[in-house]
Amino acid sequence: FDMVFKTYTKKQWDKEPKELDALVTARIPVRNNYDPRYFADKYQVLPEKGYSKWFAQVLYNPKIDVALGVDYFKVKDSLEGRCGKTIFTGPIDGYFSDSGLGKLEYRSINFEAEILENKGFYQTHSVVNYPGPEVDFTRIVEYKHYFHQKSDYTITVKEYSTDKGDPYYPVPNPKNHELYKKYQELAKKEEEEKNVYFVGRLASYKYFNMDAAIDNALNMFNEIEGHPAQPDIEDGETSDDKKASTLSDSI
C-alpha cells in the first residue's frame, strides 16, 4: 500500500486515500496470474488514426455544424425555443452555477512534452507510472509505442496533476457525491421542462473510460430517441440480434 497507493493517491488527487471512495484504489486490478495488462478485456484496441481523427469522422456529416470558440453560456438564452433537444456534456455545476449549491471538485492535468532524439523507445512501455515521492509527475506517456512508429525521434509527455485548468477527473468522495445528487435533481427538472440532457463524464460527475463513455452516449441516445431503427448497425442482423439496444450490446 505504501509503495504504490499512498503517495500516488496524494499526487493524483491531493488527498489522503482515506478521504476518497474505495472505488479509487479498486480500479487497480489485483490478479493471481501473470497477465501484465492493466485491463483484462479480451479485446483492447485504439482507433487506427487516433481519437482526434475518430471524432472528426463522427462529426463529418452535412447535418452537423461545428462551432468552435463559442462560450455556450453566452448564447444559451438565445438558443431557448430554437433547439428541440440540447445535449450538455460540460461540468454540471457550471451549468447550474446560479443555483448557489457550490462547486464540485475536479482534477486537471498539466502536460509537459519533450522531443528526444531516439530511434528506439525512451521507456519500455507506452505508459509508465511513478507512484513514489521522488518525482512530482504521476506518469510518462510515450505515444510512439501505440502505433509502432519508426522514427529517429520520440515524444514523451509527463503528466502533473493539478486542481487548475480544464476539468478531467471528478473527485469521488461522500461530500461531492452528496452535492452531485442535488445537481441531479436540477438536471432532472431541466430535462423535463427544457429537453436538456446531461451526458458524459463531467455532466454525470463520473469517471468513464473511453469504451464506457461511448457506451454511455449510445445508451443515452437510444433512451432519448426511443430506440429508433438504425439500419447502419442493424443490417445483416437476425431478429434476435435486433433486441440489442446499442452497438456495444450487439458486439
C-alpha positions in Angstrom: 0.0 0.0 0.0 2.7 2.5 1.0 4.8 1.7 -2.2 2.0 2.1 -4.7 -1.2 3.7 -3.4 -0.3 6.2 -0.6 2.0 8.7 -2.4 0.4 8.2 -5.9 -3.1 8.9 -4.5 -1.8 12.1 -2.9 -0.1 13.2 -6.1 -3.1 12.4 -8.3 -5.9 13.7 -6.0 -4.2 15.9 -3.5 -6.0 13.9 -0.8 -5.1 11.0 1.5 -6.5 7.7 0.5 -8.9 7.7 3.5 -10.5 10.9 2.1 -11.6 9.2 -1.1 -14.0 6.4 -2.0 -12.7 2.9 -2.0 -13.5 2.7 -5.7 -10.4 4.8 -6.5 -8.0 2.1 -5.4 -10.4 -0.6 -6.6 -9.6 0.5 -10.2 -6.2 -1.1 -9.8 -6.5 -4.8 -10.7 -5.2 -7.5 -8.4 -4.5 -10.8 -10.2 -3.3 -14.2 -9.3 -1.8 -14.8 -12.8 1.0 -13.3 -14.9 -1.2 -11.1 -17.2 0.8 -7.8 -17.3 -2.0 -5.7 -18.8 -3.9 -3.1 -16.9 -7.3 -4.0 -18.3 -8.4 -7.6 -18.5 -10.7 -7.2 -21.5 -10.2 -9.8 -24.3 -10.0 -7.2 -27.0 -8.1 -4.0 -26.4 -7.7 -1.5 -29.3 -7.3 2.1 -30.1 -8.7 3.9 -33.2 -6.3 3.3 -36.0 -5.5 7.0 -36.5 -6.2 8.2 -33.0 -9.2 9.7 -31.3 -8.9 13.1 -32.9 -9.4 11.5 -36.3 -12.2 9.3 -34.9 -14.2 12.3 -33.6 -13.6 14.2 -36.8 -15.1 11.4 -38.8 -18.1 11.2 -36.4 -18.7 14.9 -36.9 -18.2 14.8 -40.7 -21.8 15.0 -41.7 -23.8 17.6 -43.7 -26.4 17.7 -40.8 -23.7 18.7 -38.2 -22.3 22.2 -37.9 -19.3 22.6 -35.6 -18.9 26.0 -33.9 -15.6 26.4 -32.1 -14.5 29.3 -29.8 -18.1 29.8 -28.6 -19.0 30.2 -24.9 -22.2 28.2 -24.6 -23.4 30.2 -21.6 -23.1 33.4 -23.6 -25.5 32.1 -26.2 -27.6 29.8 -24.0 -30.6 32.2 -23.6 -30.7 32.9 -27.4 -31.0 29.1 -28.1 -34.1 28.6 -26.0 -37.0 27.6 -28.2 -34.7 27.0 -31.2 -33.4 23.6 -30.2 -35.6 20.6 -30.0 -33.1 18.9 -27.6 -29.9 20.0 -26.0 -27.2 17.6 -25.0 -24.9 19.1 -22.4 -21.5 17.4 -21.7 -19.8 20.0 -19.6 -19.5 20.3 -15.8 -22.9 20.0 -14.4 -22.1 22.5 -11.6 -21.1 25.0 -14.3 -24.5 24.7 -16.0 -26.3 25.4 -12.7 -23.7 28.0 -11.4 -26.6 30.4 -10.4 -28.1 27.8 -8.1 -25.9 28.7 -5.2 -25.1 25.0 -4.4 -21.4 25.4 -4.7 -18.7 23.8 -6.8 -17.9 20.2 -7.3 -14.2 19.2 -7.2 -12.3 18.2 -10.3 -8.7 17.4 -11.0 -6.9 18.5 -14.2 -3.5 17.7 -15.8 -0.6 19.8 -16.9 1.2 18.1 -19.8 4.9 18.6 -20.4 6.0 17.3 -23.8 9.6 16.7 -24.7 11.1 15.7 -28.1 14.0 13.3 -27.9 16.4 12.0 -30.5 15.9 8.3 -30.1 15.4 5.7 -32.9 14.1 3.2 -30.4 12.0 4.0 -27.3 12.6 6.1 -24.3 10.8 3.7 -22.0 9.8 0.0 -22.1 6.0 0.6 -22.3 3.7 3.3 -23.6 2.7 4.4 -20.1 4.9 4.2 -17.0 3.5 5.4 -13.7 5.6 6.9 -10.9 3.9 6.3 -7.6 6.8 7.4 -5.4 7.6 10.8 -3.9 10.9 11.1 -5.9 9.2 13.0 -8.7 6.2 15.2 -8.7 4.7 13.9 -12.0 2.3 10.9 -12.0 3.3 9.2 -15.2 5.2 9.5 -18.5 3.4 8.6 -21.8 5.4 7.7 -25.0 3.0 7.8 -27.9 5.4 6.1 -30.3 4.5 2.8 -28.8 0.9 2.9 -29.7 1.2 2.8 -33.5 4.6 1.1 -33.7 6.1 4.1 -35.4 9.6 4.2 -36.9 11.4 7.5 -36.4 14.7 8.9 -35.4 12.8 10.8 -32.6 10.3 10.1 -29.9 8.0 12.3 -27.9 7.4 11.8 -24.2 4.8 13.6 -22.1 5.0 14.0 -18.4 1.6 14.4 -16.6 1.3 16.6 -13.5 -2.0 16.5 -11.6 -3.5 19.9 -10.6 -6.7 21.5 -9.5 -6.4 24.2 -12.1 -7.3 24.0 -15.7 -9.8 22.0 -17.7 -11.7 19.5 -15.5 -10.8 15.9 -16.3 -11.4 13.8 -13.2 -14.3 14.1 -10.8 -13.1 13.7 -7.2 -15.0 10.7 -5.7 -15.8 11.2 -2.1 -19.0 11.4 0.0 -19.1 15.3 0.1 -19.0 15.5 -3.7 -21.5 12.7 -4.2 -24.0 14.4 -1.9 -23.6 17.7 -3.8 -23.9 15.9 -7.1 -27.3 14.4 -6.0 -28.6 17.9 -5.6 -27.4 18.8 -9.1 -29.1 15.7 -10.4 -32.4 16.9 -9.1 -31.9 20.2 -11.0 -30.9 18.3 -14.1 -34.0 16.1 -14.0 -36.2 19.2 -13.8 -34.2 20.8 -16.7 -34.7 17.7 -18.8 -38.5 17.6 -18.1 -39.0 21.3 -18.7 -36.5 22.2 -21.4 -35.4 19.0 -23.0 -31.8 19.4 -21.8 -29.9 16.2 -21.3 -26.7 15.7 -19.3 -24.3 13.2 -20.7 -20.7 12.2 -20.2 -18.0 12.3 -17.6 -18.4 15.9 -16.5 -22.2 16.1 -16.7 -22.6 12.8 -14.9 -19.8 13.5 -12.4 -18.4 10.0 -13.0 -15.1 8.7 -14.3 -15.7 6.9 -17.6 -13.1 5.0 -19.6 -13.4 5.7 -23.3 -15.4 2.5 -24.0 -17.8 3.3 -21.2 -18.1 6.9 -22.4 -19.0 5.8 -25.9 -21.5 3.3 -24.5 -23.0 5.9 -22.2 -23.6 8.2 -25.2 -25.1 5.4 -27.3 -27.4 4.3 -24.5 -28.5 7.9 -23.8 -29.2 8.4 -27.5 -31.5 5.3 -27.5 -33.2 6.4 -24.3 -33.8 9.9 -25.6 -35.0 8.8 -29.1 -36.9 5.8 -28.0 -34.7 3.1 -29.6 -35.1 4.2 -33.2 -34.2 1.9 -36.1 -30.5 2.2 -37.0 -30.0 0.5 -40.4 -26.3 1.0 -40.5 -26.0 -1.0 -37.3 -28.8 -3.5 -37.9 -28.0 -4.6 -41.5 -27.4 -8.3 -41.6 -28.7 -8.9 -38.0 -31.1 -11.6 -37.2 -34.4 -10.8 -35.5 -32.8 -11.9 -32.2 -29.8 -9.6 -32.7 -32.2 -6.6 -33.1 -33.1 -6.9 -29.5 -29.7 -5.3 -28.7 -30.2 -1.7 -27.7 -26.8 -0.4 -28.6 -23.8 -1.1 -30.8 -21.9 -2.3 -27.8 -24.7 -4.6 -26.8 -24.6 -6.3 -30.2 -20.9 -7.0 -30.2 
